[in-house]
């Protein structure tokens, strides 16, 4: 999840716990409607989530950092960022944030759009990403 860069920048960001992750999944709503042939249950259109790649210039060193971003416009805080981070003197580990990636002055714009995803897949995606073992060693 890294690539060479030429610029340096410094800015800290706070993370939000994974408990907020489960609150973001939405199920589709249905409403009753009537037709000339009688009453019928119809489903409201489901708005798919947009998938992006956020690319950040380095805090230190010469490696870009990237993150997988899901945008859900149906909730108040629609941004979900999945990334790999490294604590000082520790190995790499998966990380989840619920913050707008474009709020960071290190985020390169525009965000590359990767595609769309049905909302029903969000929890599965989040669980699978969280279960990925991240190889790598701490750099001291």
C-alpha positions as CSV (number, residue, x, y, z in Angstrom):
1,X,0.0,0.0,0.0
2,X,2.9,2.3,-0.5
3,X,4.8,3.8,-3.5
4,X,7.6,6.3,-3.9
5,X,7.0,10.0,-3.5
6,X,9.1,13.2,-3.6
7,X,7.3,15.5,-1.1
8,X,7.0,15.5,2.7
9,X,4.2,16.7,4.9
10,X,3.2,16.3,8.5
11,X,-0.3,16.1,10.0
12,X,-1.8,13.8,12.6
13,X,-5.3,12.3,12.2
14,X,-7.6,10.8,14.8
15,X,-9.2,7.4,14.2
16,X,-12.7,6.3,15.2
17,X,-13.4,3.0,16.7
18,X,-14.6,0.0,14.7
19,X,-17.9,0.1,16.7
20,X,-19.1,2.9,14.4
21,X,-18.6,0.6,11.5
22,X,-21.6,-1.5,12.3
23,X,-23.8,1.6,12.5
24,X,-23.1,2.5,8.9
25,X,-24.8,-0.5,7.2
26,X,-28.3,0.3,5.9
27,X,-31.0,-2.0,4.8
28,X,-33.4,-1.1,2.0
29,X,-36.8,0.3,3.0
30,X,-40.0,-0.7,1.4
31,X,-43.3,1.1,1.1
32,X,-46.8,0.2,0.0
33,X,-48.2,1.5,-3.1
34,X,-51.4,0.7,-4.9
35,X,-52.1,0.0,-8.5
36,X,-55.2,-0.5,-10.5
37,X,-55.0,-4.2,-9.9
38,X,-54.7,-3.8,-6.1
39,X,-52.2,-3.3,-3.4
40,X,-48.6,-4.1,-4.0
41,X,-45.4,-3.9,-2.1
42,X,-42.7,-2.0,-3.9
43,X,-39.1,-1.3,-3.0
44,X,-37.5,2.2,-3.0
45,X,-34.5,2.5,-5.3
46,X,-31.3,1.6,-3.4
47,X,-28.4,4.1,-3.7
48,X,-25.2,2.2,-4.3
49,X,-22.1,3.2,-2.4
50,X,-19.2,4.8,-4.3
51,X,-15.7,3.3,-4.0
52,X,-12.6,5.4,-4.2
53,X,-8.8,5.2,-3.6
54,X,-7.5,8.0,-1.4
55,X,-3.8,8.7,-2.0
56,X,-1.8,10.7,0.6
57,X,1.6,12.3,0.3
58,X,4.0,11.1,3.0
59,X,4.1,12.4,6.6
60,X,7.8,11.5,6.6
61,X,10.1,9.6,4.2
62,X,9.4,9.1,0.6
63,X,6.4,6.7,0.3
64,X,2.9,7.5,-0.7
65,X,0.1,6.1,1.5
66,X,-3.2,4.9,0.0
67,X,-6.5,3.9,1.4
68,X,-9.7,2.2,0.2
69,X,-12.6,4.5,0.7
70,X,-16.4,3.8,0.7
71,X,-18.8,6.7,0.4
72,X,-22.4,6.2,1.7
73,X,-24.5,9.3,1.0
74,X,-27.5,7.9,3.0
75,X,-25.9,8.7,6.4
76,X,-24.6,11.8,8.2
77,X,-20.9,10.8,8.1
78,X,-20.8,9.0,4.7
79,X,-17.0,8.3,4.5
80,X,-15.4,5.0,5.5
81,X,-11.6,4.6,5.1
82,X,-9.9,1.3,5.2
83,X,-6.1,1.5,5.3
84,X,-3.0,-0.1,6.7
85,X,-1.1,1.9,9.3
86,X,2.1,1.3,11.3
87,X,2.5,2.4,14.9
88,X,5.9,3.6,15.9
89,X,8.0,0.5,16.9
90,X,5.2,-1.8,15.8
91,X,4.2,-3.8,12.8
92,X,1.6,-2.9,10.2
93,X,-2.1,-3.5,10.9
94,X,-5.4,-2.7,9.2
95,X,-7.2,0.4,10.4
96,X,-10.7,1.9,10.0
97,X,-11.6,5.6,10.1
98,X,-14.9,7.4,9.6
99,X,-13.8,10.7,8.3
100,X,-13.8,12.6,4.9
101,X,-10.5,11.8,3.3
102,X,-10.5,15.2,1.4
103,X,-10.3,17.0,4.8
104,X,-6.7,16.0,5.0
105,X,-4.2,18.5,3.4
106,X,-2.1,15.4,2.5
107,X,-4.9,13.8,0.3
108,X,-4.3,14.2,-3.4
109,X,-7.4,15.3,-5.3
110,X,-9.5,14.3,-7.1
111,X,-10.1,10.9,-5.5
112,X,-9.9,8.2,-8.2
113,X,-13.4,6.6,-8.5
114,X,-13.1,2.7,-8.6
115,X,-16.8,1.8,-9.0
116,X,-20.0,1.2,-7.1
117,X,-21.1,-1.4,-4.5
118,X,-24.5,-2.5,-3.4
119,X,-25.0,-1.5,0.3
120,X,-25.8,-5.1,1.3
121,X,-22.1,-6.0,0.7
122,X,-20.7,-3.4,3.1
123,X,-20.6,-5.5,6.3
124,X,-19.0,-8.4,4.4
125,X,-16.4,-6.1,2.9
126,X,-15.6,-4.5,6.2
127,X,-15.3,-7.9,7.9
128,X,-13.0,-9.3,5.2
129,X,-10.8,-6.3,5.2
130,X,-10.4,-6.4,9.0
131,X,-9.4,-10.1,8.8
132,X,-6.6,-9.5,6.3
133,X,-3.2,-10.3,7.8
134,X,-0.8,-7.5,6.9
135,X,2.8,-8.6,6.4
136,X,5.7,-6.2,7.2
137,X,8.0,-5.2,9.9
138,X,8.4,-2.1,11.9
139,X,11.0,0.4,10.7
140,X,13.0,1.7,13.6
